[in-house]
Amino acid sequence: MGNWNAPQDTVGIVLAGTEATENELAVECGGYAHVSVASQMAPVSFRAVQSLSTLACGPSNADIIDALVVAAHELLRYVRKLKFSKRLMLVTDGSCSAAIDEEQATDLPDSSGSEKQQSKL
């Protein structure tokens, strides 16, 4: 996995299990409850990395798959059609559920603005 020290490297933080629901997909599509975008995509900084060590489990239950979908949406919205190397990292204590139903597997929101995008899961 290489180092994150190139000038173009960016990071965003999405939290699962938060009391509030703060993400675009919850507004646009409904669902994605208790998932919050804590930090928008921005250049990697020591402060952003250090903030990970202060995170604690949230008070609410959230689906980890919902959090991954929100994270992917944020990533794709940021890079759009640019040719960046993209990587999602999941950091978890393993206490969140991970359930995906047929509708979620085939009808994920498209970051380009159309309502549905066929998924290859």
All heavy atoms as an XYZ file, in Angstrom:
890
protein
N       0.839     -1.163      0.000
C       0.000      0.000      0.000
C       0.876      1.214      0.000
O       1.255      1.654      0.608
C      -0.841     -0.055      1.242
C      -1.894      0.980      1.282
S      -3.089      0.607      2.491
C      -2.548      1.490      3.840
N       1.436      1.938     -0.514
C       2.406      2.988     -0.432
C       2.087      4.067      0.582
O       1.130      4.013      1.310
N       2.956      5.023      0.613
C       2.778      6.153      1.528
C       1.795      7.163      0.956
O       1.647      7.284     -0.243
C       4.123      6.856      1.752
C       5.094      5.969      2.469
O       4.697      5.164      3.296
N       6.358      6.105      2.150
N       1.194      7.931      1.833
C       0.313      9.015      1.416
C       1.068     10.305      1.616
O       0.902     10.991      2.594
C      -0.951      9.034      2.251
C      -1.947      7.995      1.880
C      -1.753      6.924      1.071
C      -3.296      7.924      2.300
N      -2.886      6.190      0.964
C      -3.852      6.784      1.714
C      -4.092      8.710      3.117
C      -5.168      6.413      1.921
C      -5.403      8.331      3.317
C      -5.931      7.200      2.721
N       1.912     10.632      0.698
C       2.665     11.866      0.867
C       2.843     12.639     -0.422
O       3.562     13.602     -0.456
C       4.021     11.588      1.519
C       4.863     10.627      0.703
O       4.468     10.201     -0.373
N       6.024     10.266      1.218
N       2.185     12.225     -1.480
C       2.244     12.979     -2.722
C       1.319     14.191     -2.609
O       0.281     14.123     -1.943
C       1.841     12.096     -3.897
N       1.653     15.300     -3.242
C       0.842     16.519     -3.129
C      -0.616     16.340     -3.549
O      -1.492     16.998     -3.029
C       1.546     17.503     -4.052
C       2.921     16.988     -4.206
C       2.839     15.494     -4.051
N      -0.895     15.424     -4.473
C      -2.259     15.238     -4.941
C      -3.073     14.272     -4.089
O      -4.265     14.109     -4.309
C      -2.283     14.787     -6.409
C      -1.783     13.382     -6.630
C      -0.289     13.273     -6.849
O       0.461     14.182     -6.517
N       0.166     12.164     -7.388
N      -2.483     13.622     -3.081
C      -3.220     12.697     -2.224
C      -4.253     13.438     -1.393
O      -3.989     14.511     -0.856
C      -2.274     11.928     -1.296
C      -1.459     10.884     -2.030
O      -1.803     10.557     -3.181
O      -0.478     10.397     -1.452
N      -5.448     12.860     -1.330
C      -6.535     13.464     -0.566
C      -7.184     12.405      0.319
O      -7.054     11.206      0.073
C      -7.608     14.078     -1.484
O      -8.106     13.064     -2.346
C      -7.052     15.221     -2.304
N      -7.893     12.872      1.326
C      -8.584     11.969      2.243
C      -9.892     12.616      2.674
O      -9.999     13.832      2.779
C      -7.694     11.636      3.468
C      -7.422     12.854      4.309
C      -8.301     10.532      4.312
N     -10.891     11.787      2.892
C     -12.167     12.212      3.457
C     -12.533     11.198      4.524
O     -12.078     10.054      4.492
N     -13.354     11.591      5.485
C     -13.712     10.686      6.572
C     -15.231     10.588      6.665
O     -15.925     11.603      6.764
C     -13.124     11.169      7.915
C     -11.596     11.216      7.821
C     -13.573     10.252      9.054
C     -10.919     11.831      9.029
N     -15.732      9.350      6.613
C     -17.150      9.060      6.753
C     -17.307      8.189      7.990
O     -16.608      7.196      8.150
C     -17.698      8.329      5.506
C     -19.140      7.904      5.708
C     -17.560      9.197      4.269
N     -18.231      8.581      8.871
C     -18.451      7.858     10.121
C     -19.781      7.105     10.081
O     -20.779      7.636      9.608
C     -18.465      8.833     11.300
C     -17.224      9.710     11.475
C     -17.441     10.694     12.616
C     -16.000      8.849     11.736
N     -19.785      5.886     10.593
C     -21.008      5.089     10.727
C     -21.345      4.988     12.203
O     -20.467      4.854     13.043
C     -20.797      3.701     10.137
N     -22.624      5.071     12.508
C     -23.061      4.947     13.891
C     -23.220      6.272     14.602
O     -23.348      6.316     15.819
N     -23.217      7.366     13.852
C     -23.379      8.682     14.466
C     -24.836      8.901     14.841
O     -25.739      8.309     14.251
C     -22.917      9.801     13.517
O     -23.669      9.716     12.303
C     -21.438      9.691     13.205
N     -25.053      9.742     15.819
C     -26.428     10.049     16.223
C     -27.158     10.769     15.088
O     -28.299     10.468     14.770
C     -26.419     10.906     17.476
C     -27.783     11.037     18.109
C     -27.710     11.672     19.482
O     -26.707     11.491     20.188
O     -28.674     12.362     19.825
N     -26.495     11.703     14.466
C     -27.077     12.456     13.352
C     -26.839     11.719     12.038
O     -26.016     10.812     11.953
C     -26.450     13.841     13.289
N     -27.575     12.120     11.017
C     -27.375     11.625      9.657
C     -27.006     12.824      8.812
O     -27.835     13.713      8.597
C     -28.659     10.964      9.125
O     -28.985      9.856      9.959
C     -28.487     10.493      7.691
N     -25.749     12.881      8.360
C     -25.273     14.026      7.595
C     -24.515     13.557      6.363
O     -23.292     13.447      6.374
C     -24.383     14.905      8.475
C     -25.110     15.494      9.664
C     -24.210     16.274     10.599
O     -23.029     16.499     10.253
O     -24.678     16.646     11.674
N     -25.277     13.244      5.316
C     -24.668     12.873      4.045
C     -25.641     13.176      2.924
O     -26.853     13.202      3.132
C     -24.234     11.395      4.056
C     -25.400     10.431      4.118
O     -26.098     10.231      3.127
N     -25.635      9.843      5.296
N     -25.110     13.446      1.733
C     -25.928     13.829      0.577
C     -26.914     12.748      0.165
O     -28.019     13.042     -0.250
C     -25.028     14.131     -0.623
C     -24.540     15.524     -0.695
C     -23.836     15.786     -2.025
O     -23.948     14.987     -2.972
O     -23.168     16.824     -2.102
N     -26.506     11.489      0.254
C     -27.375     10.419     -0.203
C     -28.638     10.295      0.638
O     -29.693      9.942      0.115
C     -26.615      9.086     -0.216
C     -25.500      8.987     -1.250
C     -24.828      7.628     -1.179
C     -26.030      9.240     -2.649
N     -28.545     10.575      1.918
C     -29.733     10.527      2.775
C     -30.761     11.548      2.306
O     -31.966     11.280      2.311
C     -29.344     10.782      4.229
N     -30.287     12.713      1.876
C     -31.181     13.762      1.395
C     -31.723     13.409      0.017
O     -32.926     13.512     -0.239
C     -30.443     15.124      1.350
C     -31.298     16.203      0.723
C     -29.995     15.523      2.738
N     -30.850     12.964     -0.883
C     -31.232     12.702     -2.268
C     -32.067     11.439     -2.441
O     -32.988     11.411     -3.247
C     -29.981     12.575     -3.144
C     -29.202     13.847     -3.295
C     -27.891     13.642     -4.045
O     -27.634     12.532     -4.550
O     -27.118     14.611     -4.108
N     -31.725     10.383     -1.697
C     -32.325      9.071     -1.944
C     -33.084      8.499     -0.751
O     -33.780      7.507     -0.889
C     -31.238      8.068     -2.318
S     -30.189      8.592     -3.662
N     -32.866      9.062      0.422
C     -33.432      8.462      1.627
C     -32.534      7.333      2.110
O     -31.661      6.858      1.392
N     -32.727      6.921      3.338
C     -31.891      5.853      3.895
C     -30.552      6.409      4.362
O     -30.429      7.598      4.655
N     -29.571      5.560      4.434
C     -28.207      5.925      4.839
C     -28.207      6.634      6.202
O     -27.478      7.592      6.419
C     -27.510      6.765      3.771
C     -27.522      6.083      2.431
C     -28.459      6.413      1.456
C     -26.619      5.063      2.161
C     -28.489      5.749      0.247
C     -26.647      4.395      0.939
C     -27.582      4.744     -0.006
O     -27.617      4.082     -1.204
N     -29.053      6.123      7.107
C     -29.209      6.720      8.432
C     -27.986      6.472      9.300
O     -27.321      5.433      9.184
C     -30.444      6.147      9.115
N     -27.701      7.420     10.159
C     -26.607      7.348     11.135
C     -25.240      7.234     10.463
O     -24.312      6.640     11.000
C     -26.826      6.208     12.122
C     -28.142      6.300     12.814
N     -28.451      7.330     13.672
C     -29.256      5.515     12.735
C     -29.685      7.164     14.113
N     -30.200      6.083     13.548
N     -25.136      7.789      9.261
C     -23.866      7.867      8.527
C     -23.601      9.345      8.276
O     -24.455     10.047      7.733
C     -23.920      7.090      7.195
C     -22.626      7.268      6.417
C     -24.215      5.618      7.443
N     -22.425      9.823      8.675
C     -22.098     11.247      8.548
C     -20.746     11.436      7.872
O     -19.798     10.698      8.148
C     -22.048     11.904      9.929
O     -23.321     11.873     10.524
N     -20.690     12.432      7.004
C     -19.421     12.829      6.399
C     -18.769     13.781      7.394
O     -19.197     14.909      7.575
C     -19.636     13.505      5.035
C     -18.312     13.984      4.462
C     -20.336     12.552      4.078
N     -17.727     13.296      8.062
C     -17.047     14.089      9.089
C     -16.042     15.051      8.483
O     -15.773     16.108      9.036
C     -16.351     13.170     10.083
N     -15.478     14.663      7.342
C     -14.471     15.489      6.688
C     -14.600     15.319      5.182
O     -14.543     14.191      4.679
C     -13.078     15.063      7.163
O     -12.076     15.708      6.433
N     -14.807     16.414      4.482
C     -14.862     16.382      3.022
C     -13.480     16.011      2.477
O     -12.471     16.146      3.156
C     -15.278     17.749      2.481
C     -16.657     18.189      2.895
C     -17.760     17.388      2.229
O     -17.598     16.853      1.142
N     -18.894     17.292      2.898
N     -13.457     15.572      1.231
C     -12.193     15.248      0.585
C     -11.301     16.489      0.578
O     -11.731     17.572      0.191
C     -12.433     14.779     -0.848
C     -13.249     13.499     -0.960
S     -12.406     12.048     -0.341
C     -11.118     11.859     -1.537
N     -10.075     16.315      1.059
C      -9.104     17.411      1.135
C      -7.703     16.807      1.164
O      -7.543     15.610      1.434
C      -9.347     18.240      2.394
N      -6.678     17.609      0.889
C      -5.319     17.081      0.954
C      -5.027     16.437      2.314
O      -5.523     16.882      3.350
C      -4.448     18.322      0.750
C      -5.323     19.243     -0.048
C      -6.720     19.008      0.468
N      -4.268     15.364      2.288
C      -3.914     14.655      3.514
C      -3.117     15.583      4.421
O      -2.214     16.288      3.971
C      -3.068     13.394      3.206
C      -2.633     12.713      4.487
C      -3.854     12.437      2.335
N      -3.486     15.591      5.690
C      -2.756     16.392      6.658
C      -2.554     15.557      7.920
O      -3.283     14.593      8.168
C      -3.525     17.670      7.006
O      -4.709     17.347      7.716
N      -1.604     15.947      8.713
C      -1.358     15.257      9.975
C      -2.596     15.344     10.858
O      -2.970     14.390     11.520
C      -0.142     15.851     10.682
C       0.136     15.199     12.008
C       0.656     13.919     12.057
C      -0.149     15.847     13.189
C       0.900     13.296     13.269
C       0.089     15.245     14.411
C       0.614     13.958     14.454
N      -3.267     16.485     10.831
C      -4.468     16.680     11.651
C      -5.574     15.699     11.266
O      -6.251     15.133     12.129
C      -4.952     18.116     11.520
C      -5.965     18.494     12.572
C      -6.126     19.995     12.630
N      -7.417     20.325     12.034
C      -7.740     21.515     11.602
N      -6.873     22.495     11.646
N      -8.913     21.739     11.098
N      -5.760     15.464      9.978
C      -6.789     14.526      9.522
C      -6.466     13.103      9.977
O      -7.337     12.388     10.468
C      -6.920     14.581      8.009
N      -5.222     12.712      9.825
C      -4.814     11.371     10.243
C      -4.898     11.235     11.758
O      -5.376     10.229     12.287
C      -3.396     11.045      9.720
C      -2.914      9.716     10.268
C      -3.390     11.042      8.193
N      -4.480     12.254     12.474
C      -4.513     12.227     13.927
C      -5.946     12.145     14.447
O      -6.203     11.520     15.479
C      -3.817     13.459     14.483
C      -3.612     13.426     15.984
C      -2.863     14.663     16.464
O      -2.943     15.728     15.852
N      -2.135     14.515     17.557
N      -6.892     12.744     13.737
C      -8.287     12.718     14.189
C      -8.852     11.304     14.236
O      -9.776     11.025     14.993
C      -9.153     13.607     13.308
O      -9.331     13.027     12.036
N      -8.294     10.396     13.443
C      -8.760      9.010     13.465
C      -8.537      8.360     14.827
O      -9.340      7.548     15.275
C      -8.069      8.185     12.383
C      -8.415      8.534     10.948
C      -7.557      7.725      9.994
C      -9.886      8.309     10.670
N      -7.462      8.721     15.504
C      -7.169      8.101     16.795
C      -8.105      8.574     17.899
O      -8.202      7.936     18.941
C      -5.714      8.364     17.198
O      -5.524      9.741     17.445
N      -8.815      9.673     17.682
C      -9.721     10.189     18.710
C     -11.165      9.760     18.494
O     -12.024     10.080     19.306
C      -9.671     11.729     18.760
O     -10.129     12.243     17.507
C      -8.267     12.223     19.053
N     -11.439      9.026     17.410
C     -12.806      8.605     17.129
C     -13.233      7.501     18.088
O     -12.440      6.637     18.460
C     -12.933      8.102     15.689
C     -12.711      9.142     14.600
C     -12.785      8.482     13.239
C     -13.724     10.257     14.706
N     -14.487      7.533     18.465
C     -15.066      6.495     19.312
C     -16.311      5.955     18.607
O     -16.862      6.601     17.710
C     -15.435      7.072     20.672
N     -16.752      4.794     19.022
C     -17.961      4.220     18.446
C     -19.131      5.143     18.695
O     -19.267      5.712     19.779
C     -18.252      2.859     19.070
S     -16.999      1.639     18.680
N     -19.970      5.286     17.686
C     -21.139      6.150     17.816
C     -22.226      5.498     18.653
O     -22.222      4.288     18.873
N     -23.180      6.299     19.096
C     -24.244      5.794     19.960
C     -25.356      5.063     19.201
O     -26.190      4.420     19.808
C     -24.798      7.068     20.601
C     -24.567      8.118     19.575
C     -23.263      7.737     18.910
N     -25.370      5.140     17.884
C     -26.463      4.582     17.088
C     -25.957      3.452     16.211
O     -24.784      3.389     15.871
C     -27.072      5.664     16.201
O     -27.517      6.742     16.987
N     -26.882      2.575     15.841
C     -26.534      1.493     14.923
C     -26.570      2.025     13.503
O     -27.444      2.803     13.145
C     -27.522      0.334     15.054
C     -27.328     -0.423     16.344
O     -26.221     -0.496     16.867
N     -28.403     -0.981     16.865
N     -25.614      1.594     12.711
C     -25.578      1.972     11.298
C     -25.108      0.770     10.501
O     -24.375     -0.085     11.009
C     -24.638      3.141     11.073
N     -25.532      0.705      9.271
C     -25.109     -0.365      8.383
C     -23.785      0.036      7.747
O     -23.683      1.095      7.129
C     -26.182     -0.585      7.314
C     -25.940     -1.832      6.486
O     -24.774     -2.136      6.193
O     -26.923     -2.486      6.120
N     -22.775     -0.786      7.891
C     -21.439     -0.479      7.368
C     -21.458     -0.412      5.838
O     -20.707      0.363      5.241
C     -20.388     -1.477      7.906
C     -18.981     -0.917      7.733
C     -20.502     -2.822      7.244
C     -18.671      0.213      8.637
N     -22.351     -1.170      5.208
C     -22.475     -1.105      3.745
C     -22.978      0.285      3.339
O     -22.493      0.867      2.370
C     -23.413     -2.206      3.203
C     -22.900     -3.603      3.581
C     -23.602     -2.069      1.700
C     -21.524     -3.958      3.016
N     -23.930      0.830      4.096
C     -24.392      2.201      3.830
C     -23.230      3.181      3.927
O     -23.093      4.091      3.105
C     -25.480      2.619      4.822
C     -26.841      2.005      4.514
O     -26.984      1.350      3.462
O     -27.755      2.199      5.336
N     -22.381      3.014      4.927
C     -21.226      3.906      5.091
C     -20.268      3.774      3.910
O     -19.729      4.776      3.430
C     -20.509      3.611      6.402
N     -20.051      2.558      3.427
C     -19.175      2.362      2.263
C     -19.769      2.993      1.006
O     -19.041      3.583      0.205
C     -18.911      0.871      2.045
C     -17.977      0.215      3.047
C     -17.977     -1.298      2.873
C     -16.573      0.770      2.913
N     -21.087      2.899      0.836
C     -21.746      3.515     -0.323
C     -21.605      5.031     -0.248
O     -21.297      5.686     -1.248
C     -23.225      3.084     -0.415
C     -23.971      3.897     -1.464
C     -23.327      1.600     -0.730
N     -21.810      5.605      0.934
C     -21.656      7.058      1.104
C     -20.208      7.456      0.815
O     -19.955      8.452      0.129
C     -22.094      7.504      2.520
C     -21.681      8.946      2.790
C     -23.602      7.345      2.682
N     -19.248      6.686      1.307
C     -17.830      6.987      1.063
C     -17.501      6.917     -0.427
O     -16.812      7.788     -0.961
C     -16.945      6.033      1.859
N     -18.003      5.896     -1.108
C     -17.768      5.775     -2.550
C     -18.399      6.946     -3.298
O     -17.800      7.497     -4.237
C     -18.326      4.448     -3.062
N     -19.586      7.348     -2.881
C     -20.256      8.497     -3.499
C     -19.414      9.765     -3.332
O     -19.223     10.533     -4.290
C     -21.635      8.684     -2.875
C     -22.345      9.910     -3.338
N     -22.931     10.009     -4.576
C     -22.558     11.106     -2.739
C     -23.470     11.199     -4.720
N     -23.256     11.894     -3.615
N     -18.907     10.000     -2.135
C     -18.072     11.176     -1.875
C     -16.797     11.132     -2.716
O     -16.386     12.146     -3.279
C     -17.716     11.264     -0.385
C     -18.886     11.616      0.501
C     -19.418     13.006      0.253
O     -18.615     13.962      0.175
O     -20.655     13.156      0.147
N     -16.182      9.977     -2.802
C     -14.952      9.819     -3.584
C     -15.211     10.094     -5.061
O     -14.494     10.876     -5.693
C     -14.389      8.406     -3.393
C     -13.143      8.052     -4.181
C     -11.961      8.891     -3.713
C     -12.834      6.576     -4.035
N     -16.251      9.476     -5.609
C     -16.553      9.665     -7.027
C     -16.996     11.089     -7.339
O     -16.695     11.622     -8.396
C     -17.607      8.659     -7.473
C     -17.136      7.204     -7.453
C     -18.292      6.262     -7.750
C     -15.994      6.986     -8.426
N     -17.701     11.712     -6.416
C     -18.111     13.111     -6.606
C     -16.880     14.020     -6.637
O     -16.819     14.977     -7.392
C     -19.052     13.517     -5.470
C     -19.684     14.863     -5.650
C     -20.737     15.092     -4.576
N     -20.136     15.104     -3.252
C     -19.893     16.200     -2.551
N     -20.201     17.374     -3.047
N     -19.351     16.138     -1.373
N     -15.889     13.690     -5.849
C     -14.674     14.502     -5.783
C     -13.822     14.350     -7.046
O     -13.379     15.331     -7.625
C     -13.859     14.123     -4.550
C     -12.577     14.912     -4.409
C     -12.600     16.218     -3.937
C     -11.355     14.368     -4.760
C     -11.430     16.957     -3.816
C     -10.188     15.092     -4.640
C     -10.231     16.384     -4.174
O      -9.078     17.109     -4.058
N     -13.576     13.122     -7.480
C     -12.672     12.915     -8.614
C     -13.373     13.035     -9.961
O     -12.710     13.226    -10.974
C     -11.933     11.553     -8.538
C     -11.093     11.468     -7.304
C     -12.869     10.387     -8.634
N     -14.695     12.905     -9.962
C     -15.496     12.960    -11.185
C     -14.914     12.023    -12.231
O     -14.724     10.875    -11.977
C     -15.626     14.377    -11.680
C     -16.192     15.293    -10.612
C     -17.039     16.373    -11.184
N     -17.480     17.265    -10.136
C     -18.685     17.247     -9.635
N     -19.554     16.381    -10.061
N     -19.020     18.090     -8.677
N     -14.576     12.510    -13.392
C     -14.052     11.644    -14.452
C     -12.529     11.724    -14.579
O     -11.956     11.238    -15.540
C     -14.721     11.989    -15.777
C     -16.202     11.732    -15.766
C     -16.793     11.845    -17.135
C     -18.279     11.705    -17.123
N     -18.780     10.416    -16.824
N     -11.890     12.337    -13.620
C     -10.434     12.440    -13.666
C      -9.791     11.079    -13.434
O     -10.342     10.224    -12.753
C      -9.947     13.451    -12.625
C     -10.469     14.884    -12.821
C     -10.026     15.754    -11.658
C      -9.987     15.453    -14.133
N      -8.630     10.896    -13.970
C      -7.935      9.614    -13.900
C      -7.050      9.545    -12.664
O      -5.831      9.568    -12.756
C      -7.107      9.397    -15.155
C      -7.913      9.464    -16.420
C      -8.290      8.101    -16.860
C      -8.970      8.206    -18.211
N     -10.048      7.336    -18.367
N      -7.658      9.487    -11.496
C      -6.929      9.334    -10.247
C      -6.924      7.867     -9.845
O      -7.854      7.131    -10.149
C      -7.605     10.119     -9.111
C      -7.413     11.602     -9.172
C      -8.445     12.429     -9.552
C      -6.200     12.172     -8.829
C      -8.290     13.795     -9.596
C      -6.024     13.539     -8.872
C      -7.063     14.351     -9.249
N      -5.924      7.467     -9.123
C      -5.949      6.171     -8.469
C      -6.838      6.334     -7.244
O      -6.641      7.237     -6.442
C      -4.529      5.781     -8.060
O      -4.557      4.577     -7.346
N      -7.867      5.487     -7.130
C      -8.849      5.638     -6.053
C      -8.744      4.469     -5.086
O      -8.573      3.332     -5.487
C     -10.252      5.711     -6.638
C     -10.460      6.877     -7.569
C     -11.698      6.669     -8.385
C     -11.641      7.044     -9.815
N     -10.560      6.735    -10.640
N      -8.905      4.768     -3.790
C      -8.822      3.717     -2.775
C      -9.719      4.100     -1.606
O      -9.687      5.228     -1.133
C      -7.371      3.588     -2.331
C      -7.141      2.672     -1.199
C      -5.679      2.487     -0.869
N      -4.918      3.716     -0.972
C      -3.627      3.769     -1.213
N      -2.938      2.682     -1.384
N      -2.992      4.926     -1.284
N     -10.540      3.147     -1.163
C     -11.344      3.315      0.043
C     -10.729      2.446      1.129
O     -10.366      1.303      0.881
C     -12.785      2.843     -0.173
C     -13.719      3.755     -0.911
C     -15.071      3.080     -1.103
C     -13.899      5.057     -0.190
N     -10.642      2.986      2.326
C     -10.132      2.216      3.459
C     -11.219      2.153      4.506
O     -11.807      3.178      4.849
C      -8.890      2.868      4.038
C      -7.750      2.932      3.069
S      -6.375      3.800      3.802
C      -5.192      2.498      3.818
N     -11.487      0.976      4.997
C     -12.479      0.790      6.042
C     -11.745      0.570      7.359
O     -10.940     -0.341      7.481
C     -13.353     -0.422      5.718
C     -14.353     -0.846      6.779
C     -15.370      0.264      7.022
C     -15.040     -2.120      6.354
N     -12.031      1.440      8.322
C     -11.465      1.305      9.664
C     -12.646      1.054     10.587
O     -13.554      1.876     10.663
C     -10.712      2.589     10.099
C     -10.149      2.432     11.490
C      -9.613      2.919      9.096
N     -12.674     -0.083     11.257
C     -13.825     -0.442     12.062
C     -13.414     -1.230     13.291
O     -12.356     -1.851     13.316
C     -14.843     -1.258     11.234
O     -15.964     -1.594     12.053
C     -14.219     -2.539     10.712
N     -14.284     -1.190     14.311
C     -14.088     -2.050     15.468
C     -14.896     -3.336     15.300
O     -14.912     -4.189     16.174
C     -14.463     -1.331     16.769
C     -15.938     -1.002     16.847
O     -16.676     -1.265     15.875
O     -16.364     -0.474     17.892
N     -15.601     -3.460     14.186
C     -16.358     -4.669     13.880
C     -17.723     -4.741     14.540
O     -18.375     -5.775     14.482
N     -18.200     -3.664     15.147
C     -19.479     -3.725     15.852
C     -20.671     -3.313     14.997
O     -21.801     -3.495     15.419
C     -19.429     -2.857     17.115
O     -19.308     -1.500     16.770
N     -20.448     -2.770     13.798
C     -21.552     -2.368     12.933
C     -22.039     -3.557     12.114
O     -21.265     -4.445     11.770
C     -21.113     -1.260     11.972
S     -20.807      0.305     12.772
N     -23.325     -3.532     11.778
C     -23.878     -4.594     10.938
C     -23.448     -4.376      9.488
O     -23.038     -3.287      9.106
C     -25.403     -4.594     11.040
O     -25.922     -3.390     10.510
N     -23.561     -5.412      8.693
C     -23.246     -5.323      7.269
C     -24.293     -6.130      6.518
O     -24.135     -7.325      6.325
C     -21.849     -5.835      6.988
N     -25.359     -5.484      6.143
C     -26.435     -6.162      5.428
C     -26.679     -5.434      4.121
O     -26.689     -4.220      4.070
C     -27.710     -6.154      6.273
N     -26.851     -6.210      3.058
C     -27.164     -5.604      1.766
C     -28.319     -6.384      1.162
O     -28.328     -7.609      1.166
C     -25.933     -5.578      0.836
C     -26.223     -4.753     -0.411
C     -25.444     -6.956      0.484
C     -24.998     -4.359     -1.202
N     -29.335     -5.648      0.713
C     -30.469     -6.328      0.100
C     -30.368     -6.200     -1.417
O     -29.516     -5.492     -1.948
C     -31.800     -5.800      0.634
C     -32.008     -4.314      0.395
O     -31.471     -3.784     -0.603
O     -32.700     -3.676      1.195
N     -31.238     -6.888     -2.113
C     -31.191     -6.929     -3.576
C     -31.299     -5.532     -4.191
O     -30.605     -5.205     -5.140
C     -32.317     -7.824     -4.108
C     -32.302     -8.004     -5.616
C     -31.065     -8.719     -6.133
O     -30.487     -9.531     -5.389
O     -30.678     -8.470     -7.286
N     -32.155     -4.685     -3.644
C     -32.327     -3.335     -4.182
C     -31.032     -2.533     -4.070
O     -30.628     -1.847     -4.997
C     -33.452     -2.607     -3.449
C     -33.737     -1.235     -4.034
C     -34.889     -0.543     -3.329
O     -35.775     -1.227     -2.784
O     -34.893      0.691     -3.337
N     -30.359     -2.632     -2.920
C     -29.090     -1.919     -2.742
C     -28.024     -2.457     -3.687
O     -27.190     -1.712     -4.172
C     -28.592     -2.046     -1.308
C     -29.321     -1.191     -0.321
C     -28.774     -1.405      1.073
O     -28.618     -2.541      1.501
N     -28.490     -0.328      1.757
N     -28.033     -3.739     -3.935
C     -26.991     -4.351     -4.762
C     -27.084     -3.931     -6.222
O     -26.083     -3.897     -6.913
C     -27.064     -5.870     -4.661
N     -28.270     -3.578     -6.690
C     -28.422     -3.245     -8.107
C     -28.713     -1.782     -8.378
O     -28.517     -1.309     -9.484
C     -29.537     -4.089     -8.746
O     -30.753     -3.856     -8.039
C     -29.191     -5.567     -8.713
N     -29.186     -1.043     -7.382
C     -29.615      0.334     -7.612
C     -28.859      1.324     -6.747
O     -29.438      2.013     -5.917
C     -31.115      0.479     -7.344
C     -31.947     -0.338     -8.307
O     -31.468     -0.609     -9.418
O     -33.076     -0.714     -7.949
N     -27.567      1.422     -6.927
C     -26.773      2.386     -6.179
C     -26.871      3.748     -6.847
O     -26.942      3.844     -8.070
C     -25.311      1.949     -6.127
C     -25.047      0.650     -5.374
C     -23.574      0.296     -5.473
C     -25.472      0.759     -3.935
N     -26.890      4.821     -6.064
C     -26.946      6.164     -6.657
C     -25.725      6.427     -7.519
O     -24.620      5.988     -7.210
C     -26.948      7.094     -5.452
C     -27.256      6.240     -4.290
C     -26.857      4.844     -4.636
N     -25.944      7.138     -8.595
C     -24.868      7.510     -9.509
C     -24.367      8.899     -9.122
O     -25.145      9.812     -8.947
C     -25.419      7.518    -10.933
C     -24.392      7.860    -11.979
O     -23.225      8.123    -11.626
O     -24.759      7.867    -13.165
N     -23.062      9.049     -8.991
C     -22.505     10.335     -8.577
C     -22.657     11.414     -9.650
O     -22.467     12.578     -9.379
C     -21.033     10.174     -8.203
O     -20.309      9.753     -9.331
N     -23.023     11.037    -10.869
C     -23.166     12.021    -11.928
C     -24.526     12.712    -11.903
O     -24.769     13.618    -12.673
C     -22.953     11.370    -13.295
O     -23.994     10.443    -13.553
N     -25.431     12.271    -11.024
C     -26.711     12.949    -10.912
C     -27.888     12.122    -11.379
O     -29.013     12.418    -11.045
N     -27.683     11.067    -12.179
C     -28.819     10.246    -12.566
C     -29.238      9.389    -11.383
O     -28.472      9.153    -10.467
C     -28.463      9.366    -13.774
O     -27.477      8.438    -13.437
N     -30.481      8.923    -11.401
C     -31.024      8.274    -10.217
C     -30.416      6.925     -9.931
O     -30.206      6.568     -8.779
C     -32.534      8.123    -10.362
C     -33.264      9.436    -10.195
C     -34.748      9.235    -10.160
O     -35.203      8.159     -9.734
O     -35.469     10.142    -10.570
N     -30.129      6.126    -10.936
C     -29.660      4.769    -10.678
C     -28.458      4.448    -11.556
O     -28.309      4.929    -12.652
C     -30.756      3.752    -10.940
C     -31.936      3.899     -9.986
C     -32.955      2.858    -10.239
C     -34.120      3.026     -9.257
N     -35.153      2.043     -9.493
N     -27.606      3.604    -11.010
C     -26.436      3.147    -11.740
C     -26.347      1.651    -11.504
O     -26.411      1.185    -10.381
C     -25.188      3.835    -11.217
C     -23.897      3.314    -11.786
C     -22.692      4.046    -11.221
O     -22.802      5.088    -10.641
N     -21.543      3.471    -11.415
N     -26.224      0.883    -12.565
C     -26.111     -0.563    -12.410
C     -24.793     -0.903    -11.737
O     -23.747     -0.428    -12.144
C     -26.204     -1.245    -13.787
C     -26.342     -2.748    -13.708
C     -27.668     -3.193    -13.122
O     -28.617     -2.438    -13.036
N     -27.727     -4.425    -12.710
N     -24.857     -1.682    -10.703
C     -23.681     -2.040     -9.936
C     -23.202     -3.429    -10.325
O     -23.992     -4.283    -10.687
C     -24.016     -2.018     -8.444
O     -22.940     -2.508     -7.712
N     -21.921     -3.652    -10.253
C     -21.344     -4.966    -10.520
C     -20.768     -5.511     -9.228
O     -19.570     -5.511     -9.024
C     -20.270     -4.862    -11.594
C     -20.801     -4.424    -12.918
C     -19.706     -4.301    -13.941
C     -20.265     -3.796    -15.245
N     -19.223     -3.600    -16.237
N     -21.628     -5.940     -8.327
C     -21.188     -6.507     -7.053
C     -21.067     -7.988     -7.159
O     -21.770     -8.645     -7.820
C     -22.162     -6.146     -5.924
C     -22.218     -4.682     -5.562
C     -23.263     -4.456     -4.479
C     -20.894     -4.191     -5.060
